[in-house]
Amino acid sequence: MNRARHRGQLIVLSGPSGVGKSTVIAELLSVRKDIYFSVSFTTRQPRVGEADGVNYNFVTRDAFEAMIAAGELLEYTEYVNHYYGTSLKVIEEKLDAGIDVLLDIEVQGAATVRTKCPEAVLIFIIPPSFEELSRRLHGRNTDGEEVIAGRLEKAKVECREIPNYDYLVVNDKVSWAAEEIIAILTAEGCRTKNRMNLVEGV
């Protein structure tokens, strides 16, 4: 019996700054090596330790706006005077090949993906508490008090969008959060619509 799916699953992960999305994603990808992580395009400069094509695809503002004009982006947003966006072409190629694709995008982009790709699975990651989120943001030692306060306020606004997501994962411990996401993906793969190819001709 051929269990290969005709099309991959599009997975969207969102969550407030400091919740640990990148760490959870790294853990997830170390377990599920068959998932393609879509690297976003951005016009901001690389931070220390970031590599082009790994953390982001770093492009000029002109190049990004040319992509917008050509309709090459699934979603994009402008945040703190920099563009961030997701390549539609790359994602479609992977999904058509039966490969699951993972996106790490904020709530505005996720809403756009939901509109354009209703079959996408949207997962929101939250911290165990806002006190813990504050502790993690302070622990990074990268931002001043005013910036951290702004991030915490933005987190509260983002959390209002949780009802628009399919699943809610608490990042109390990274390995547990990754396990929950893997369980979600397993369940989604077992949906009737995703397995009809197994009973074709019966």
C-alpha positions in Angstrom: 0.0 0.0 0.0 1.5 3.4 -1.0 1.4 5.8 1.9 2.9 8.7 0.0 0.8 11.8 0.0 -0.1 13.7 -3.1 0.7 17.0 -1.4 2.7 18.2 1.6 1.3 19.9 4.7 1.8 23.6 5.2 2.5 24.4 8.9 2.6 27.9 10.4 4.2 28.6 13.7 3.6 31.9 15.5 4.3 33.2 18.9 5.5 36.3 20.8 9.1 37.4 20.8 11.1 35.6 23.4 8.8 32.6 23.6 11.6 30.3 22.1 10.2 29.6 18.7 13.7 29.2 17.1 14.8 26.7 19.8 11.6 24.7 19.4 11.9 24.7 15.7 15.5 23.5 15.9 14.4 20.7 18.2 11.5 19.8 15.9 13.7 19.7 12.8 16.3 17.5 14.6 13.5 14.9 15.1 11.5 15.4 11.9 14.2 15.7 9.2 11.6 15.4 6.5 10.2 18.8 7.1 11.4 21.7 5.0 11.9 24.9 7.0 11.0 27.9 4.8 13.6 30.7 5.2 12.0 34.1 5.0 13.3 37.0 3.0 14.2 40.3 4.8 15.6 43.7 4.0 17.2 44.1 7.5 20.9 43.6 8.1 22.1 40.3 9.5 22.7 40.2 13.2 25.8 38.7 14.8 25.8 34.9 14.2 23.2 35.0 11.5 24.0 33.5 8.1 22.4 34.3 4.7 20.1 31.5 3.5 20.1 29.9 7.0 18.4 32.4 9.3 17.0 34.7 6.6 17.6 35.4 2.9 19.0 38.9 3.2 18.1 41.1 0.2 18.0 44.8 -0.7 14.8 46.8 -0.4 14.7 47.2 -4.2 14.9 43.4 -4.7 12.2 42.8 -2.2 9.8 45.3 -3.8 10.5 43.7 -7.1 9.3 40.3 -5.6 6.2 42.0 -4.3 5.5 43.5 -7.8 6.0 40.1 -9.4 3.6 38.4 -7.0 6.3 36.1 -5.8 5.4 36.2 -2.1 2.9 34.2 -0.2 2.9 36.9 2.5 5.0 39.8 3.6 4.9 42.6 6.2 6.9 45.7 7.1 8.1 45.7 10.6 10.4 48.5 12.1 11.1 49.8 8.6 12.2 46.4 7.2 10.3 44.0 5.0 9.9 40.3 5.9 8.3 37.8 3.5 7.8 34.2 2.3 8.5 32.9 -1.2 5.4 31.4 -2.7 7.3 29.6 -5.5 9.6 27.6 -3.2 6.7 26.6 -0.9 4.5 25.4 -3.8 7.4 23.3 -5.2 7.9 21.6 -1.9 4.2 21.0 -1.2 3.6 19.6 -4.7 6.5 17.2 -4.1 4.7 15.9 -1.0 7.1 17.6 1.4 5.8 19.3 4.6 6.7 22.9 4.8 7.2 24.9 8.1 6.8 28.7 8.3 7.8 30.8 11.3 5.8 34.0 10.8 4.0 36.6 13.0 0.2 36.8 13.3 -0.4 39.3 10.5 1.4 37.0 8.0 -0.3 33.9 9.4 -3.7 35.5 8.8 -2.7 36.1 5.1 -1.6 32.5 4.8 -4.9 31.3 6.3 -6.7 33.3 3.6 -4.5 32.1 0.7 -4.0 28.5 2.0 -7.1 27.5 4.0 -5.6 24.0 4.4 -2.6 25.3 6.3 -2.2 24.1 10.0 -1.7 27.1 12.3 0.0 26.6 15.6 0.6 29.3 18.2 3.3 28.9 20.8 2.9 30.6 24.2 5.1 30.8 27.3 4.0 29.2 30.6 3.2 32.7 31.8 3.9 36.4 31.0 6.2 36.5 34.0 8.3 33.8 32.4 8.2 35.6 29.0 9.5 38.7 30.8 12.3 36.7 32.5 13.3 35.2 29.1 13.4 38.6 27.4 15.5 40.0 30.2 17.8 36.9 30.1 18.7 37.6 26.5 20.5 40.8 27.5 20.0 42.2 24.0 17.3 44.9 24.7 16.8 47.8 27.1 13.8 48.0 29.5 11.8 50.2 27.1 12.2 47.7 24.2 11.3 44.7 26.5 8.2 46.6 27.7 7.2 47.1 24.1 7.7 43.4 23.3 5.6 42.3 26.2 2.8 44.7 25.2 3.0 43.4 21.6 2.8 39.8 23.0 -0.5 40.6 24.7 -1.9 42.0 21.4 -0.6 39.0 19.5 -2.2 36.6 22.0 -5.6 38.0 21.1 -5.2 36.3 17.7 -5.0 32.8 19.3 -8.7 31.9 18.5 -7.7 32.1 14.8 -5.2 29.3 15.3 -5.9 25.6 15.1 -3.6 24.5 18.0 -2.0 26.1 21.1 1.4 24.8 22.4 2.9 25.8 25.7 6.7 26.1 25.6 7.4 25.2 29.2 10.1 22.7 28.2 11.5 22.7 24.6 11.4 18.9 24.1 7.8 18.8 25.3 6.7 21.6 22.9 8.4 19.9 20.0 6.7 16.6 20.9 3.3 18.3 21.0 3.9 19.7 17.5 5.0 16.3 16.2 1.8 14.8 17.6 -0.2 17.5 15.9 1.4 16.8 12.6 0.9 13.1 13.0 -2.8 13.6 13.7 -3.1 16.0 10.7 -1.5 13.4 8.4 -4.1 10.9 9.5 -7.0 13.1 8.5 -9.3 11.4 6.0 -8.7 14.0 3.3 -5.0 13.4 3.6 -5.3 9.6 3.2 -7.9 9.1 0.6 -5.2 8.0 -1.8 -4.9 4.9 0.4 -8.4 3.7 -0.5 -8.6 4.7 -4.1 -10.0 1.9 -6.1 -11.4 0.1 -3.1 
